[in-house]
Amino acid sequence: MKKSLVIAAAAFAATAAHAQSNVTMYGIIDAAVEYYNNADAAGNSLTRMPSLGGGMFPSRLGFRGAEDLGGGMKAIFQLENGFAPDTGTLGQNRLFGRQAWVGLSGNWGQVTFGRNYNMLNISTYDVDIIGPSQYGLGSLDSFIPNGRSDNSVAYRGTFSGVTLGGTYSLGRDTSSAGGPAGTGCAGESAADAIACREWSALLRYDAPGYALISAYDRIYGGAGAANGLTSSDKTDSRAHIAAFLKRDDWKLGVGVINRNNQGSATQPRSNLLYVGAAYNITPFFTLDGQVAKLDYRATNNDSTQVIIRGIYNFSKRSAFYVAAARINNSGAAAVALSAGGSVGAGLNQTGIITGIKHTF
């Protein structure tokens, strides 16, 4: 009898160990005030609190969890929404607009199902010095910080410093709200199997002090989709090549994103080039900056962006920052310095933004 009880207790303990799970709530709240000139064709200036994101990072609230299934395998999930700290409203026109997926992970990598980041977005991590800030690459190409796919399967794994990744979406964007958060291309149509699909791939190599990164993303159009991709035979593709070099107190990142957009009749091909650097002046204060240029091959409607930013870290969780930036628009270009902002066609724009970021 004692032997049976011991065996039963051991079996229960093993099952409990395999079933261990945890859930973490986390988030970022980043609120800022900005000023920029030439906010319209008349050259008027504007002071505002931006809604699309904070001055450094878009605000968010998320939940992530994992359950140990034994043998090195885990069940994983992540739910993450975006919100506007100036008004308290939800971002991306969804409850969990940033991420919503469930999957499995092991020593072979992880596979997830749901609303995932595409590999173009992931490829900018670490190398884009300014990151998804209000004044960043997202001002020149809003697809980069909004690179998420509905109805998608994603895989990523790292082996001896080499990271492989890929996504495939059966219907990339179910929201028709307009703007970068909703392009109205739901897909999953029996009448047109290719409509609104998307795929992406990532290849990255990390070594001590540097990394080499490449990624590719292609989206397909569909009836009623935004940005000129109104049929499934039209595609919008981006290829990203980048690298960064890092030492104890400084970091340098450089990259180029080549785009072939069949949804545009006048400016289908472009290159987005950028180079940025960061230096830790003290353990608490970092100075960084970046120069980027959006170069259209067929026209002179190009835009060049310059930004410099100072970040003072009160702690590991809280920071104060201030950034100054300028964008020069040539020809008829009307690219706004601030994401979600506006500028008169062909006008240059100068802005300054300051705010506080807290992570939890």
C-alpha positions in Angstrom: 0.0 0.0 0.0 2.8 2.4 0.9 4.5 1.6 -2.4 1.4 2.5 -4.3 1.0 5.8 -2.5 4.6 6.7 -3.2 4.2 5.9 -6.9 0.9 7.9 -7.0 2.5 10.9 -5.3 5.5 10.8 -7.6 3.2 10.7 -10.6 1.2 13.7 -9.3 4.4 15.7 -8.7 5.7 15.0 -12.2 2.3 16.0 -13.7 2.2 19.2 -11.6 5.8 20.1 -12.7 4.9 19.7 -16.3 1.7 21.8 -15.9 3.5 24.8 -14.3 2.3 28.0 -15.9 2.7 31.7 -15.4 1.0 34.8 -16.7 2.6 38.2 -16.7 0.9 41.6 -17.2 3.2 44.3 -18.6 3.0 47.6 -20.4 4.4 51.0 -21.4 2.8 54.4 -20.9 4.5 57.2 -22.9 2.9 60.6 -23.0 4.4 63.6 -24.8 3.9 67.2 -26.0 5.2 68.3 -29.4 5.4 71.5 -31.5 6.0 71.6 -35.2 5.7 74.2 -37.9 4.2 74.1 -41.4 1.3 72.0 -40.3 -0.7 73.0 -43.3 -0.4 74.7 -46.7 -0.6 78.2 -45.0 2.5 77.5 -42.9 0.7 77.5 -39.6 2.3 75.7 -36.6 0.7 73.2 -34.2 1.2 72.3 -30.5 -0.4 69.0 -29.5 -0.2 65.7 -27.6 0.2 63.0 -30.2 -2.3 60.1 -30.1 -0.6 57.5 -32.3 2.2 56.9 -29.9 4.5 58.4 -27.4 7.6 60.3 -28.2 9.7 57.2 -27.6 7.4 54.1 -27.7 3.8 53.5 -28.4 1.8 53.0 -25.2 0.5 49.4 -24.6 -0.9 47.0 -22.1 -0.3 43.3 -22.5 -0.5 39.8 -21.1 2.0 37.0 -21.9 2.0 33.5 -20.5 3.6 30.1 -20.8 2.8 26.5 -19.6 5.6 23.9 -19.2 4.5 20.9 -21.2 7.6 18.8 -20.4 10.4 17.7 -22.6 11.5 21.3 -23.2 8.2 22.3 -24.8 5.9 25.1 -23.7 2.4 26.4 -24.6 2.7 30.2 -25.1 0.4 33.1 -25.7 0.5 36.9 -25.9 -2.3 39.5 -25.9 -1.3 43.1 -26.3 -3.3 46.3 -27.1 -2.2 49.8 -27.9 -3.8 52.9 -26.4 -3.5 56.6 -26.7 -2.5 58.2 -23.3 -3.8 61.6 -24.3 -7.4 60.4 -24.5 -7.4 56.8 -23.1 -8.8 55.3 -26.3 -7.8 51.9 -27.8 -5.3 51.8 -30.7 -5.4 49.9 -34.0 -9.2 50.0 -33.7 -9.1 46.6 -31.9 -9.2 45.2 -28.4 -5.7 43.5 -28.9 -4.4 45.4 -31.9 -0.7 44.9 -31.3 -0.6 41.2 -30.8 -3.0 38.3 -30.2 -1.6 34.8 -30.7 -1.2 31.3 -29.1 1.4 28.7 -30.0 4.2 26.3 -29.0 7.9 26.7 -28.3 10.8 24.4 -27.8 14.5 24.1 -28.6 13.4 24.1 -32.3 12.0 27.6 -32.0 8.4 28.8 -31.7 5.3 28.7 -33.9 2.3 30.9 -33.2 -1.2 31.4 -34.7 -3.2 34.6 -34.7 -2.3 38.3 -35.1 1.5 38.3 -35.4 4.2 40.8 -36.2 5.6 40.3 -39.7 9.3 39.7 -40.2 10.0 43.1 -41.8 8.9 44.7 -38.5 11.0 42.3 -36.5 14.0 42.9 -38.7 14.2 46.6 -37.5 14.6 45.6 -33.9 18.1 46.6 -32.6 19.3 48.2 -35.9 16.8 51.1 -36.0 18.3 53.3 -33.4 15.3 55.7 -32.9 12.8 52.8 -33.1 9.0 53.2 -33.3 9.0 56.7 -31.9 6.8 59.7 -33.0 9.7 61.0 -35.1 11.2 57.9 -36.7 11.1 55.6 -39.8 7.4 55.3 -39.3 6.9 58.8 -40.5 8.5 57.9 -43.8 6.8 54.5 -44.1 3.9 53.8 -41.7 3.9 50.1 -42.7 7.1 49.5 -40.7 5.8 50.1 -37.1 2.4 48.8 -38.1 3.8 45.5 -39.6 1.2 43.1 -38.1 -0.8 40.4 -39.9 -4.2 39.0 -39.1 -5.0 35.3 -39.7 -1.3 34.5 -39.7 1.0 31.6 -38.8 4.5 32.7 -37.6 7.7 30.8 -37.0 11.0 32.0 -35.5 14.0 30.0 -34.2 17.7 30.8 -33.4 20.5 28.2 -33.9 24.2 29.0 -33.2 23.6 32.7 -33.8 21.5 32.3 -36.9 17.8 33.4 -36.6 15.3 32.1 -39.2 11.8 33.4 -39.3 8.7 33.5 -41.5 5.0 34.4 -41.5 2.1 33.5 -43.8 -1.3 35.2 -43.6 -4.5 34.0 -45.1 -6.1 37.5 -44.7 -3.7 40.3 -43.6 -6.0 43.1 -42.4 -9.7 42.7 -41.3 -10.0 46.3 -40.2 -11.5 48.9 -42.7 -11.0 51.8 -40.3 -8.5 53.4 -42.7 -4.9 54.7 -42.1 -2.0 52.5 -41.2 -4.1 50.6 -38.6 -6.7 49.4 -41.0 -6.5 48.8 -44.8 -9.6 46.7 -45.4 -8.2 43.5 -46.8 -9.7 40.6 -45.0 -9.0 37.8 -47.5 -10.0 34.2 -46.8 -12.2 34.3 -49.8 -13.4 31.2 -51.7 -13.8 33.4 -54.8 -10.2 34.7 -54.8 -7.8 32.5 -52.8 -4.8 34.9 -53.2 -6.7 38.1 -52.2 -5.2 39.9 -49.2 -2.6 37.3 -48.4 0.9 38.2 -47.0 4.1 36.4 -46.4 7.4 37.4 -44.9 10.8 35.9 -44.2 13.8 36.8 -41.9 17.5 35.8 -41.9 19.7 37.2 -39.2 23.2 36.5 -37.9 24.3 37.7 -34.4 28.0 37.7 -33.3 29.6 39.4 -30.4 29.3 43.1 -31.0 27.5 43.0 -34.4 24.6 41.6 -36.4 23.7 41.2 -40.1 20.0 41.3 -40.9 17.8 40.7 -43.9 14.0 40.4 -44.4 11.4 40.4 -47.1 7.7 41.1 -47.0 5.0 40.9 -49.7 1.3 41.8 -49.3 -1.4 41.1 -51.9 -4.4 43.3 -52.7 -8.1 42.6 -52.8 -11.3 44.2 -53.8 -11.9 47.4 -51.8 -8.5 47.3 -50.2 -6.7 50.6 -49.4 -3.6 52.2 -50.8 -4.3 51.3 -54.5 -4.1 47.5 -53.9 -7.6 46.9 -55.2 -7.1 43.5 -56.8 -5.1 40.4 -55.9 -2.8 40.7 -58.9 -1.3 43.8 -57.3 1.4 43.5 -54.6 3.5 45.7 -52.4 6.9 44.3 -51.5 9.7 45.4 -49.2 13.2 44.0 -48.9 15.4 45.1 -45.9 19.1 44.8 -45.6 20.7 46.1 -42.4 23.5 45.7 -39.8 24.6 47.1 -36.5 27.8 47.4 -34.6 27.8 47.7 -30.8 30.4 48.3 -28.1 30.1 49.1 -24.3 29.0 52.7 -24.6 28.0 53.2 -28.3 26.0 51.6 -31.1 25.8 52.2 -34.9 22.9 51.0 -37.1 22.5 51.2 -40.9 20.0 49.8 -43.3 18.0 50.2 -46.6 14.5 49.1 -47.4 13.7 48.7 -51.1 10.1 48.9 -52.0 8.1 47.9 -55.1 4.5 49.1 -54.7 2.2 48.1 -57.6 -0.6 50.0 -55.8 1.0 53.3 -56.8 0.8 54.4 -60.5 3.2 57.3 -60.1 5.8 56.2 -57.5 6.0 52.4 -57.4 9.7 52.0 -56.6 11.6 53.6 -53.7 14.5 53.2 -51.3 14.4 54.1 -47.7 18.0 54.5 -46.4 18.9 55.2 -42.8 21.9 55.4 -40.4 21.8 56.0 -36.7 24.0 56.1 -33.7 23.6 56.1 -29.9 26.2 57.0 -27.2 25.8 56.5 -23.4 27.4 59.7 -22.1 26.8 58.6 -18.5 25.0 55.5 -17.1 21.9 57.6 -16.9 22.0 59.8 -20.0 22.0 58.6 -23.6 22.3 60.8 -26.7 21.2 59.3 -30.0 20.2 60.4 -33.5 19.4 59.2 -37.0 19.3 60.4 -40.6 16.9 58.8 -43.1 16.0 59.5 -46.7 13.0 58.3 -48.7 14.1 58.3 -52.3 11.6 57.7 -55.1 13.2 56.5 -58.3 10.6 57.9 -60.8 10.2 61.4 -59.3 11.9 64.1 -57.3 9.3 63.9 -54.5 11.8 62.8 -51.9 12.0 63.4 -48.2 15.0 63.5 -45.8 14.6 63.3 -42.0 17.1 64.2 -39.3 16.5 63.6 -35.6 18.6 64.0 -32.4 17.3 62.9 -29.0 18.4 62.9 -25.4 17.2 60.4 -22.9 17.6 60.7 -19.1 16.8 57.4 -17.2 15.6 58.1 -13.7 15.5 54.3 -13.2 15.3 51.1 -15.2 11.6 51.8 -15.7 11.2 55.6 -16.0 12.8 58.0 -18.4 12.5 61.6 -19.5 13.3 62.5 -23.1 13.5 65.4 -25.5 14.0 65.2 -29.3 14.4 67.8 -32.1 13.9 66.8 -35.7 13.5 68.2 -39.2 12.2 66.8 -42.5 12.9 68.3 -45.9 10.3 67.6 -48.6 11.4 68.2 -52.2 9.0 68.5 -55.2 5.4 67.7 -54.2 6.3 65.5 -51.3 4.1 66.0 -48.2 5.6 63.6 -45.6 5.0 64.8 -42.1 7.7 64.8 -39.5 5.3 63.5 -36.8 3.5 60.2 -37.3 -0.2 61.0 -37.9 0.6 64.7 -38.4 0.3 66.8 -41.5 2.5 69.2 -43.6 1.9 71.4 -46.6 3.1 69.9 -50.0 6.7 70.6 -50.7 7.2 72.3 -47.3 9.9 71.5 -44.8 9.0 70.9 -41.2 10.8 71.3 -37.9 9.6 69.9 -34.6 10.4 69.3 -31.0 8.9 66.7 -28.7 9.3 66.0 -25.0 7.7 63.5 -22.6 8.0 60.8 -20.0 8.1 57.0 -20.5 7.3 54.4 -17.8 7.4 50.6 -18.2 5.7 48.2 -15.9 
